[in-house]
Amino acid sequence: MADSTYDIVVIGSGPGGYVCAIRAAQLGFRTAVIEKRETLGGTCLNVGCIPSKALLAASEKFDEAKDHLAAFGVKVGEVSLDLPVMQGHKDKVVKANVDGVAFLFKKNKITWIKGSAAFTGPNTLAVTGADGERAVTAKHIVIATGSEVMPLPGIAIDEKRIVSSTGALTLSEVPKRLVVIGGGYIGLEMGTVWQRLGAEVTVVEFLDRVLPGMDGEVSKQMQRILQRQGMKFRLSTRVSSATASDTGVSLTLEPAKGGAAETLEADVVLVAVGRRPYTAGLALDKAGVALDEKSRVQTDGHFATNVPGIYAIGDVIAGPMLAHKAEDEGVVLAEMLAGQTGHIDYDLVPGVVYTWPEAASVGKTEEQLKAAGIAYKAGKFPFTANGRARAMNMTDGFVKILADATTDKVLGAHIIGPEAGTLIAEIVLGMEFGASAEDIGRTCHAHPTLEEAVKEAALAVAGRPIHI
Ligand SMILES: Cc1cc2nc3c(=O)[nH]c(=O)nc-3n(C[C@H](O)[C@H](O)[C@H](O)COP(=O)(O)OP(=O)(O)OC[C@H]3O[C@@H](n4cnc5c(N)ncnc54)[C@H](O)[C@@H]3O)c2cc1C
């Protein structure tokens, strides 16, 4: 067995792992990343954020050409779909991104050890790759192994008729009827893609709302808009079985609170009920690393596990399962290992849903503030009153800013509308600096921009918006 010793070895090259490795290398650590996938970038770049956004962008163009350009006086004739070309676009985007990480590894002199890592002791790993097994030793080991699709008991994912998000990214034809189990962001995003391309989409959700965890008003509005686009919803409903045949899938639905079962037929079913931390094959017991009650690697709030020298970041630990959260944790951990200080305010990790319109959120929701008994003021501004949104024919949605009733400090913001994912950044930055609603309201915003809706919502907190 060849032997390799490093200052830092990161297991997993997703946004948590690769960013941690780059920052560690910048700080002078001799760094290696162990990745078992054929390409770098983890879930996010290979089968998550990036391919889903490539298909969302492409399907939005199709939808625009088919249904929305005529209103601008743009005639395009008959619009038809070339799905292989669209999938080719997605594949090209993924390749550019994963190759980009490989380039960054070379640039920063990070070693990619190809293979699957398993602990053999507290600071030793065995890596099994195509050319056999090798021992790897490191002063610091970072577990960044991410997450995997959460299965639904009794429903077998075959990635053909019953697919996970991974299979939903590679369908070779548009299903006539697509049933999405789960009304979270992955279900809605992938459902949106296939609906735009012609599928009849039904979302079945156990809870009584879509996008649980987001502000209630945003969830309601999102459901209304998606319904108008043709998506069907079965809320408070449980899928108790799904049986695939050569011709389709037969699902059994039951009311969440119990009651008569019914059958729903589909051509393809997408199981999108969440993700769970991935530690299979790591042999954590050999190092003595503890898991928490949700099978996540347990950390002390500063990424240290119970074993000295072993750390964990990203989807495999507590917190929102989001790429930018994993990235920030990677940077902060590398800096802490270099003796610097670091901190992440988890309240300020934005969440974005890339449907059309987009939804974006940061900080507390109204429901959370009410439950915590915090007195707040809400300022809301609809895109119907924003000149730029009118010019773009994109007037659905609103910006809502929540501020402390006494101090005016911004506590949360929730946006549904065009470019919501971009607009939220201004508010996240403001909140990082402890901004008040008045600070945002008095900041000069270019005209005519969608950002003016943010300014107006901030002014509306004090009851003085100008344009409504
Ligand atoms: C369809 C979809 C869309 C998404 N869209 C978004 C989005 O728009 N925005 C967003 O913020 N998040 C999105 N996410 C979530 C995002 O992908 C994750 O939060 C992010 O990838 C987590 O990063 P990570 O570094 O923790 O782990 P991962 O990206 O999961 O990477 C972990 C890596 O570790 C490797 N690995 C695991 N075990 C071993 C081992 N023993 N040895 C060697 N290698 C190992 C895996 O092969 C994998 O490559 C999406 C996810 C999905 C599925």
The ligand as an ORCA input file, in Angstrom:
! r2SCAN-3c Opt
* xyz 0 1
  C     -31.774     18.275     -7.463
  C     -31.068     19.112     -6.439
  C     -31.039     20.478     -6.580
  C     -30.378     21.260     -5.648
  N     -30.374     22.614     -5.820
  C     -29.743     23.395     -4.926
  C     -29.679     24.801     -5.110
  O     -30.206     25.330     -6.093
  N     -29.023     25.541     -4.202
  C     -28.423     24.971     -3.105
  O     -27.848     25.698     -2.296
  N     -28.459     23.645     -2.897
  C     -29.095     22.843     -3.796
  N     -29.092     21.490     -3.606
  C     -28.440     20.954     -2.405
  C     -26.927     20.874     -2.597
  O     -26.648     20.046     -3.691
  C     -26.267     20.347     -1.337
  O     -26.634     21.143     -0.231
  C     -24.744     20.374     -1.469
  O     -24.324     19.603     -2.565
  C     -24.077     19.842     -0.197
  O     -22.700     19.889     -0.349
  P     -21.728     18.924      0.443
  O     -20.365     19.389      0.100
  O     -22.105     18.861      1.862
  O     -21.986     17.462     -0.138
  P     -22.198     16.835     -1.580
  O     -22.338     17.870     -2.622
  O     -23.287     15.846     -1.428
  O     -20.832     16.096     -1.882
  C     -20.396     14.996     -1.150
  C     -19.398     14.216     -1.972
  O     -18.778     13.262     -1.117
  C     -18.515     12.084     -1.864
  N     -18.361     10.978     -0.918
  C     -19.275     10.515     -0.034
  N     -18.774      9.515      0.708
  C     -17.492      9.328      0.267
  C     -16.452      8.445      0.646
  N     -16.611      7.562      1.638
  N     -15.288      8.521     -0.023
  C     -15.109      9.432     -1.009
  N     -16.055     10.295     -1.406
  C     -17.227     10.250     -0.763
  C     -19.731     11.964     -2.757
  O     -19.434     11.151     -3.890
  C     -20.022     13.405     -3.113
  O     -19.417     13.757     -4.338
  C     -29.728     20.665     -4.541
  C     -29.734     19.274     -4.398
  C     -30.396     18.497     -5.336
  C     -30.368     17.009     -5.177
*
